[in-house]
Amino acid sequence: MNLRSRRNKRHLELHNGALNDILFILLLFFLIVSTLANPNVIKLTLPKAKSNTKAKQTVVVSINDKREFFVGTNKVPFESLKQMLIPALGRETVDPTIVINAEKTVPVEDVVKIMEVAREIGAKVVLATANPQSKG
């Protein structure tokens, strides 16, 4: 004898199509935004070179066309550049490296000044250049 009736069983069904659509749209939004946003960038026109040098970017020093110096994105007067670089490079134990991003109109004298400071600290220097095929 079947005491349990099949009529009393309820079958619950959850529709999650709208939830999937929302999650997909959010995923696309964050993917697009993450490719556009780079907080450690100062817009510079770099000189072009044929070779492509890759370096671990421990500290980035930038010089814009107004001859202003930046460590990362922080504007720094040249006189206090060494004091800003020492703690930043102190975290790196193997081959501390300074990457120099200089606007192509900046005199070589300013780049050499940064190279001298890097030599005093004991850091390697890499000069960032743009790919010659890139526009700009």
Disulfide bonds with the S-S distance in Angstrom:
none
